[in-house]
Amino acid sequence: MVGSVQPLVDWLLALPTWAKLAGVVAASGLATWLVTLFGVHVVRRVVHSTDTQYDVILYEELRLPVFTTVALTGVIAAATHLALADPLARYLHAGALTVVVIVWTRAVLRLADRILVAAGRQSDLVEDFAPIFENLLTFVLLLVAAAAVLGIWNVDVTPILASAGLISVALGFAAKDAIANFFGSVALYFDDTYTVGDYVVLEDGREGTVLDISIRSTELLTREDKVITVPNSVLNSTSIQNESAPRPKTRITLDIAPAFGTDIDYFEAATLEVAEREDLVVDTPAPRMRFREFGDYALDYELRCWVRSPLSDERAEHELLRALYKRYEQDGIDLPSPTREVEFQNRADHNADADFHRR
């Protein structure tokens, strides 16, 4: 058997370089066509017959790198086994392997991204942790791919590895903030401090809706439609008030001071009626009144009610105050303001009183 094949091998080796390359291209194309004809159709039927979406993602993302690998296998084999000129063989071999590494790196990154997105729809924990895992995976894969490409092209990385200690020390000082931000983001995720879409208030008074959480920082959208970027290391070491947790409902409190002598039963009923009619106020928990104390010039009351979102509190306060003012004007409920009486005394009388007291 070997003797019958050897003449064919000798004949192929005797062909011109262009003929060898043409044969390799033809063989690679034939192999790719066979894979497409038999393998892809079988896998596609299996994928569409299942209920899970993960096999569909695998099929769509791995199809291109598989085709590319099969197509370039012939080029790699030709560069390795055919008697090609040294520069041409080396460039073909290294170039084909480089393309394979790049294609597979891209495929794995896209595959991980789509799987994390699909898993995040089913689990809040996966959705929250997905950005950190995706960024970390991207860094590791790019590092491995770069090392593989350098090895393919026979680039000596020994000097780089030998100086890794010094480089790591220098990078440690240079990237200490980045490292602190990374571990801060990990701590924030595991503590479940906030998620994308939550409304948070920082210790320094800044507040906004969480737009994005990355390894380095968190982006907040303020009420003025301005984006604030806060390092995760700062967030991990400060007090954060999450207005959206454990429920997105937020309580608002209005201070109301009716005059002494007001019928408090009617005043409370009228105030609650206005609050219950406001669309921005939720039914559960129901609005309630609290008589706090007797003030200097009026009765100190609080109207407490809940709105659906922290972003609705200012608008709800505006609408409630307008409606309450109209209702109090209609019902004749007085809301007094503090007054102060000032007496002016004649200077001559003042001097006479002072002389009398000195005697």
C-alpha positions as CSV (number, residue, x, y, z in Angstrom):
1,M,0.0,0.0,0.0
2,V,2.8,2.4,0.9
3,G,4.6,1.5,-2.3
4,S,1.6,2.2,-4.4
5,V,1.2,5.7,-2.8
6,Q,4.8,6.7,-2.9
7,P,4.8,7.3,-6.7
8,L,1.9,9.7,-6.2
9,V,3.7,11.5,-3.5
10,D,6.9,11.8,-5.6
11,W,4.8,13.1,-8.5
12,L,3.2,15.8,-6.3
13,L,6.6,16.8,-4.9
14,A,7.9,17.2,-8.4
15,L,5.2,19.7,-9.4
16,P,6.0,23.4,-9.7
17,T,5.4,25.6,-6.7
18,W,2.3,27.2,-8.2
19,A,0.8,23.8,-9.0
20,K,1.4,22.6,-5.4
21,L,-0.3,25.7,-4.0
22,A,-3.2,25.4,-6.5
23,G,-3.6,21.8,-5.4
24,V,-3.6,22.8,-1.7
25,V,-6.2,25.5,-2.3
26,A,-8.4,23.0,-4.2
27,A,-8.1,20.4,-1.5
28,S,-8.9,22.9,1.2
29,G,-11.9,24.1,-0.7
30,L,-13.1,20.6,-1.2
31,A,-12.8,19.8,2.5
32,T,-14.6,23.0,3.4
33,W,-17.4,22.1,1.0
34,L,-17.7,18.6,2.5
35,V,-17.9,20.0,6.0
36,T,-20.6,22.4,4.9
37,L,-22.5,19.8,3.0
38,F,-22.6,17.1,5.7
39,G,-21.6,18.6,9.0
40,V,-23.4,21.9,9.0
41,H,-26.7,20.5,7.8
42,V,-26.7,17.8,10.5
43,V,-25.7,20.3,13.2
44,R,-28.4,22.7,12.1
45,R,-31.1,20.1,12.3
46,V,-30.0,19.1,15.8
47,V,-29.9,22.7,16.9
48,H,-33.3,23.7,15.6
49,S,-34.9,20.6,17.2
50,T,-33.9,21.6,20.8
51,D,-35.6,24.1,23.1
52,T,-32.5,25.8,24.5
53,Q,-30.9,28.8,22.8
54,Y,-27.3,28.0,23.9
55,D,-26.8,25.5,21.1
56,V,-28.0,28.0,18.6
57,I,-25.5,30.5,19.9
58,L,-22.7,27.9,19.6
59,Y,-23.7,27.0,16.1
60,E,-23.8,30.6,14.9
61,E,-20.5,31.7,16.5
62,L,-18.4,28.6,15.9
63,R,-19.3,28.1,12.2
64,L,-16.9,30.7,10.9
65,P,-13.9,29.6,12.9
66,V,-14.5,26.0,12.0
67,F,-14.7,26.8,8.3
68,T,-11.6,29.0,8.5
69,T,-9.7,26.3,10.3
70,V,-10.6,23.6,7.8
71,A,-9.8,25.9,4.9
72,L,-6.4,26.9,6.3
73,T,-5.4,23.4,7.3
74,G,-4.4,22.7,3.8
75,V,-2.2,25.8,3.7
76,I,-0.6,24.8,7.0
77,A,0.0,21.2,5.7
78,A,1.5,22.5,2.5
79,A,3.9,24.8,4.3
80,T,4.9,22.0,6.5
81,H,5.2,19.0,4.2
82,L,5.7,20.4,0.6
83,A,9.2,21.4,-0.5
84,L,8.5,25.1,-0.7
85,A,11.0,27.8,-0.6
86,D,11.9,28.7,3.0
87,P,10.6,32.3,3.2
88,L,7.3,31.3,1.4
89,A,6.8,28.2,3.6
90,R,7.5,30.1,6.8
91,Y,5.2,33.0,5.9
92,L,2.4,30.7,4.7
93,H,2.6,28.6,7.9
94,A,2.8,31.5,10.3
95,G,0.3,33.6,8.5
96,A,-2.3,30.8,8.4
97,L,-1.8,30.1,12.1
98,T,-2.1,33.8,12.9
99,V,-5.4,34.0,11.1
100,V,-6.7,30.9,12.9
101,V,-5.7,32.4,16.3
102,I,-7.4,35.7,15.5
103,V,-10.6,34.1,14.2
104,W,-10.9,31.8,17.2
105,T,-10.2,34.6,19.7
106,R,-12.9,36.7,18.2
107,A,-15.3,33.8,18.1
108,V,-14.7,32.9,21.8
109,L,-15.2,36.6,22.8
110,R,-18.5,36.9,20.9
111,L,-19.6,33.5,22.2
112,A,-19.0,34.5,25.8
113,D,-20.8,37.8,25.3
114,R,-23.9,36.2,23.8
115,I,-24.0,33.4,26.4
116,L,-23.7,35.9,29.3
117,V,-26.5,38.1,27.8
118,A,-28.7,35.0,27.4
119,A,-27.9,33.8,31.0
120,G,-28.4,37.3,32.3
121,R,-32.0,37.2,31.2
122,Q,-32.6,34.3,33.5
123,S,-30.5,35.3,36.5
124,D,-30.0,38.7,38.1
125,L,-26.7,37.6,39.6
126,V,-25.3,36.6,36.2
127,E,-26.5,39.9,34.7
128,D,-24.8,41.9,37.4
129,F,-21.6,40.0,37.3
130,A,-21.4,39.8,33.5
131,P,-19.6,43.0,32.7
132,I,-16.7,42.2,35.1
133,F,-16.4,38.6,33.8
134,E,-16.6,39.8,30.2
135,N,-13.9,42.4,30.6
136,L,-11.6,40.0,32.5
137,L,-12.1,37.3,29.9
138,T,-11.3,39.8,27.1
139,F,-8.1,40.8,28.8
140,V,-7.0,37.2,29.4
141,L,-7.9,36.0,25.8
142,L,-6.1,39.0,24.2
143,L,-3.0,38.3,26.3
144,V,-3.0,34.6,25.4
145,A,-3.7,35.4,21.7
146,A,-0.8,37.9,21.7
147,A,1.5,35.4,23.2
148,A,0.5,32.8,20.7
149,V,1.0,35.1,17.7
150,L,4.5,36.0,19.0
151,G,5.3,32.4,19.4
152,I,4.1,31.6,15.9
153,W,6.4,34.2,14.4
154,N,9.3,33.0,16.6
155,V,9.5,36.2,18.5
156,D,11.7,35.6,21.6
157,V,9.7,36.6,24.7
158,T,12.4,35.5,27.1
159,P,13.7,39.1,27.8
160,I,10.1,40.1,28.5
161,L,9.6,37.2,30.9
162,A,12.9,37.8,32.5
163,S,12.1,41.4,33.3
164,A,8.5,40.5,34.3
165,G,9.4,41.1,38.0
166,L,10.5,44.7,37.4
167,I,7.6,45.3,35.0
168,S,5.1,44.0,37.6
169,V,6.5,46.3,40.3
170,A,6.4,49.3,37.9
171,L,2.9,48.4,36.8
172,G,1.8,47.9,40.4
173,F,2.7,51.5,41.2
174,A,1.4,52.8,37.9
175,A,-1.9,50.9,38.0
176,K,-2.6,51.0,41.7
177,D,-5.8,53.0,41.1
178,A,-6.9,50.6,38.3
179,I,-6.3,47.6,40.6
180,A,-8.2,49.3,43.5
181,N,-11.1,50.1,41.0
182,F,-11.1,46.5,39.9
183,F,-11.4,45.0,43.4
184,G,-13.8,47.8,44.3
185,S,-16.1,46.7,41.4
186,V,-15.8,43.0,42.5
187,A,-16.8,44.0,46.1
188,L,-19.7,46.1,44.8
189,Y,-21.0,43.2,42.8
190,F,-20.8,40.6,45.5
191,D,-22.3,43.1,48.1
192,D,-25.1,43.7,45.6
193,T,-24.9,47.4,46.3
194,Y,-26.6,48.5,43.1
195,T,-27.4,47.4,39.6
196,V,-27.8,49.1,36.3
197,G,-31.0,51.2,36.4
198,D,-31.0,51.8,40.2
199,Y,-31.1,55.4,41.5
200,V,-28.4,56.0,44.1
201,V,-27.4,58.9,46.3
202,L,-23.7,59.2,47.2
203,E,-22.3,60.4,50.5
204,D,-21.1,63.7,49.0
205,G,-24.6,64.5,47.7
206,R,-24.2,63.4,44.1
207,E,-27.1,61.3,42.8
208,G,-28.3,59.7,39.7
209,T,-29.4,56.6,37.8
210,V,-26.7,53.9,37.2
211,L,-26.0,53.7,33.5
212,D,-23.1,51.4,33.3
213,I,-20.8,49.4,35.6
214,S,-17.3,48.6,34.4
215,I,-14.2,47.3,36.0
216,R,-12.8,50.8,36.4
217,S,-15.8,53.0,37.2
218,T,-19.6,53.5,37.4
219,E,-21.5,56.0,35.3
220,L,-24.5,57.9,36.8
221,L,-27.0,59.9,34.9
222,T,-28.1,62.9,36.9
223,R,-31.5,64.6,36.9
224,E,-29.9,67.3,34.7
225,D,-29.1,64.7,32.1
226,K,-25.4,64.9,32.9
227,V,-23.2,61.8,33.1
228,I,-21.0,61.4,36.2
229,T,-18.1,58.9,36.1
230,V,-17.2,57.7,39.6
231,P,-14.2,55.3,40.3
232,N,-15.3,52.1,41.8
233,S,-12.6,52.4,44.5
234,V,-14.3,55.6,45.7
235,L,-17.8,54.0,45.7
236,N,-16.5,51.0,47.6
237,S,-15.2,53.2,50.4
238,T,-18.1,55.6,50.7
239,S,-21.7,55.4,51.9
240,I,-24.3,54.8,49.1
241,Q,-28.0,55.1,49.5
242,N,-29.8,53.0,47.0
243,E,-33.2,54.6,46.4
244,S,-34.4,51.7,44.2
245,A,-33.7,48.9,46.7
246,P,-35.3,46.8,48.1
247,R,-38.3,48.2,46.1
248,P,-38.4,51.0,43.6
249,K,-41.1,52.8,45.5
250,T,-40.0,56.0,47.3
251,R,-41.7,57.9,50.1
252,I,-42.1,61.6,49.9
253,T,-43.0,63.8,52.9
254,L,-44.7,67.2,52.7
255,D,-44.7,69.6,55.7
256,I,-48.1,71.3,56.1
257,A,-49.0,73.8,58.8
258,P,-52.7,74.6,59.2
259,A,-53.7,77.4,61.5
260,F,-54.8,76.9,65.1
261,G,-58.5,76.4,65.3
262,T,-58.6,74.3,62.1
263,D,-61.0,71.4,62.0
264,I,-58.3,68.7,62.0
265,D,-60.6,65.9,61.0
266,Y,-61.8,67.6,57.9
267,F,-58.3,68.9,57.2
268,E,-56.8,65.4,57.3
269,A,-59.6,63.9,55.2
270,A,-59.3,66.6,52.5
271,T,-55.5,66.3,52.3
272,L,-55.7,62.5,52.0
273,E,-58.4,62.8,49.3
274,V,-56.1,65.0,47.2
275,A,-53.2,62.7,47.7
276,E,-55.2,59.6,46.7
277,R,-56.3,61.3,43.5
278,E,-52.8,62.1,42.3
279,D,-51.7,59.7,39.5
280,L,-48.1,59.7,40.6
281,V,-48.9,58.5,44.1
282,V,-49.3,54.7,44.5
283,D,-52.3,53.1,46.3
284,T,-50.2,50.7,48.4
285,P,-48.9,51.8,50.8
286,A,-51.7,54.3,51.2
287,P,-51.1,58.0,51.9
288,R,-51.2,58.9,55.6
289,M,-51.1,62.0,57.8
290,R,-49.0,62.5,60.9
291,F,-49.7,65.3,63.5
292,R,-46.1,66.0,64.6
293,E,-46.4,68.9,67.2
294,F,-47.9,72.2,68.1
295,G,-45.8,74.8,66.3
296,D,-45.2,78.4,67.2
297,Y,-47.9,79.7,64.9
298,A,-49.6,76.6,63.4
299,L,-50.1,72.9,63.7
300,D,-47.2,70.9,62.3
301,Y,-48.5,68.1,60.0
302,E,-46.7,65.7,57.6
303,L,-48.3,64.1,54.6
304,R,-46.5,60.9,53.7
305,C,-47.1,59.1,50.5
306,W,-45.2,56.8,48.1
307,V,-44.4,57.2,44.4
308,R,-43.4,54.5,41.9
309,S,-39.8,55.7,41.3
310,P,-37.2,58.0,42.8
311,L,-37.2,59.9,39.6
312,S,-40.9,60.8,40.2
313,D,-40.6,62.4,43.6
314,E,-40.0,66.0,42.6
315,R,-42.8,65.9,40.0
316,A,-45.2,64.3,42.5
317,E,-44.3,67.0,45.1
318,H,-45.1,69.7,42.6
319,E,-48.4,68.2,41.6
320,L,-49.4,67.6,45.2
321,L,-48.6,71.1,46.4
322,R,-50.6,72.6,43.5
323,A,-53.6,70.4,44.2
324,L,-53.5,71.0,47.9
325,Y,-53.2,74.8,47.5
326,K,-56.3,74.8,45.3
327,R,-58.2,72.6,47.7
328,Y,-57.3,74.6,50.8
329,E,-58.3,77.8,49.0
330,Q,-61.6,76.2,48.0
331,D,-62.4,74.9,51.6
332,G,-61.1,78.0,53.4
333,I,-58.3,76.2,55.3
334,D,-55.8,78.8,56.5
335,L,-52.1,78.2,56.2
336,P,-50.6,81.0,58.3
337,S,-47.1,82.3,57.8
338,P,-45.0,83.4,60.8
339,T,-45.4,87.1,61.7
340,R,-43.2,89.4,63.9
341,E,-44.2,92.6,65.7
342,V,-41.5,95.3,65.9
343,E,-42.0,98.3,68.3
344,F,-40.2,101.6,67.7
345,Q,-39.6,103.7,70.9
346,N,-38.8,107.4,71.0
347,R,-35.1,108.1,71.7
348,A,-35.9,110.8,74.3
349,D,-38.2,108.5,76.2
350,H,-35.6,105.8,76.0
351,N,-32.9,108.1,77.5
352,A,-35.3,109.2,80.3
353,D,-36.0,105.5,81.2
354,A,-32.3,104.8,81.2
355,D,-31.5,107.7,83.5
356,F,-34.3,106.6,85.8
357,H,-32.9,103.1,86.0
358,R,-29.4,104.4,86.7
359,R,-30.7,106.3,89.8
